[in-house]
């Protein structure tokens, strides 16, 4: 029986669908290698840090389909998706490590809406007459 775990990670308007399989440690994002897709972004290593925390970098192949948002939001969505996939197959100690290091927390910050204003909080200038 082949291991195949799927999960989803979200951040701002980015959604990452993660497919985790046993393998040699390859990370493929939208049919491109990991380093090519994230363009040496400082947060690119941060997005696979759940694997590094548990020492599983060379044990699983990860296939990712990500859409929406920018590279930073996509990197955070990938991190959350990988963490959720690892949570499904980990033992109690690994689950505790993922939770304590904040990898299972979804960052809910997103763009503030305008509601008829000029910007998110800037109202038109008041005129008495």
C-alpha positions in Angstrom: 0.0 0.0 0.0 1.4 3.3 -1.1 1.3 6.3 1.2 -0.6 9.2 -0.3 -1.8 12.0 2.0 -3.5 15.2 0.9 -4.2 18.4 2.7 -4.9 22.1 2.1 -3.2 25.2 3.4 -4.6 28.8 3.1 -3.2 32.3 3.6 -4.7 35.6 2.5 -6.0 34.7 -1.0 -3.6 31.8 -1.6 -4.6 28.2 -1.5 -2.1 25.3 -1.6 -3.2 21.7 -2.2 -0.5 19.3 -0.9 0.0 15.7 -2.0 2.5 13.9 0.2 4.0 10.6 -0.9 7.0 8.5 0.1 10.0 9.3 -1.9 13.4 11.0 -2.0 12.6 14.5 -0.8 11.6 16.2 -4.1 9.3 19.2 -3.7 7.4 20.1 -6.9 5.3 23.3 -7.0 2.9 23.8 -10.0 5.1 21.4 -12.1 8.3 23.3 -11.3 11.1 22.5 -8.9 10.8 24.1 -5.4 13.7 26.6 -5.8 12.7 27.7 -9.3 9.1 28.5 -8.3 9.8 30.5 -5.1 12.7 32.4 -6.8 15.1 32.3 -3.8 12.6 34.1 -1.7 13.8 34.3 1.9 10.6 32.5 3.0 11.1 29.6 0.7 13.1 27.6 3.3 10.5 28.6 5.9 7.8 26.9 3.9 9.5 23.5 4.2 10.6 24.0 7.8 7.9 21.5 9.2 9.9 18.8 7.4 13.1 20.1 8.9 11.7 20.2 12.4 10.7 16.5 12.2 13.8 15.5 10.2 11.9 14.2 7.3 13.4 16.3 4.4 14.6 13.2 2.4 11.7 10.9 3.2 8.7 12.3 1.3 8.0 13.7 -2.1 5.7 16.6 -2.1 3.6 17.7 -5.0 1.9 21.1 -4.6 -0.7 23.0 -6.6 -0.9 26.6 -5.4 -3.0 29.4 -6.8 -3.9 33.0 -5.8 -2.0 35.7 -4.0 1.7 36.5 -4.1 4.8 34.5 -3.4 4.8 35.3 0.3 1.2 34.2 0.9 1.8 31.1 -1.2 4.8 30.2 0.8 2.8 30.5 4.0 -0.1 28.4 2.5 2.4 25.7 1.5 3.9 25.7 5.1 0.5 25.2 6.6 -0.5 22.5 4.1 2.7 20.5 4.7 2.2 20.8 8.4 -1.3 19.5 8.2 -0.2 16.6 6.0 2.5 15.7 8.5 0.1 16.0 11.4 -2.0 13.3 9.8 0.8 10.7 9.8 2.8 11.7 12.9 2.9 10.2 16.3 2.0 12.1 19.5 5.4 13.7 20.1 5.7 15.0 16.5 2.2 16.4 16.7 3.1 18.2 19.9 6.3 19.7 18.3 4.3 21.0 15.3 1.7 22.6 17.5 4.3 24.2 19.9 6.3 25.7 17.0 3.1 27.3 15.6 3.0 25.4 12.3 -0.6 24.4 12.6 -1.9 27.9 13.2 -3.6 29.6 10.2 -2.7 33.2 9.8 -6.1 34.9 9.3 -4.8 38.3 8.4 -6.0 39.5 5.0 -6.7 42.8 3.2 -9.2 45.1 5.0 -12.3 45.8 3.0 -13.3 49.4 2.0 -17.1 49.6 2.6 -17.6 52.8 0.5 -14.6 54.6 1.7 -11.6 55.9 -0.3 -9.2 53.4 1.3 -9.8 50.8 4.0 -10.1 53.5 6.7 -9.9 56.9 4.9 -13.2 58.6 4.7 -14.0 61.5 2.4 -13.2 64.9 3.9 -16.2 66.4 5.9 -17.7 69.5 4.5 -20.1 71.5 6.7 -21.6 73.4 3.8 
